[in-house]
């Protein structure tokens, strides 16, 4: 990128590679949102960010039925436990997904169970639990799977 209008009086050389523009953009992005720069209220680690996301999800699902799915449950021959999960049709429900496998199971895909029939993708780090909202618009069987299409489970909406 070339900036011909860059004044030489700033002591900054014109840089065709765009490094200067990238650095300036990064500085602007880091200082937006708080007069002191990065706000102290923002999470400072991945676990703090996970906790904040979980707290918001829990608040958003107040009064919504909660179901659990465990990936790689001890003693289960199936990758997802329960293998078949029954939920009410036409109603939003929350799924607490716990991952004990890793690999392609870090992402679980729920085709057709999102807003307006969209696909819901849940990324869950190993050893953690994440909450997602799904909705089966009508009664029926819905197949879900890992991110690599290797492991499958089923949701039955009644």
Buried (B, 14 or more C-beta within 10 A) or exposed (E): EEBEEBEEEEEEEEBEEEEBBEEEEEEEEEEEEEEEEEEEEEEEEEEEEBEEEBEEBEEEBEEEEEBBBBBBBEEBEBBBBBEEBEBEBEEBBBBBBBBBBEBBBBBBBBBBBBEEEEEBEBEBEBEBBBBBBBBBBEEEEBEBBBBEEEBEBBBBBE
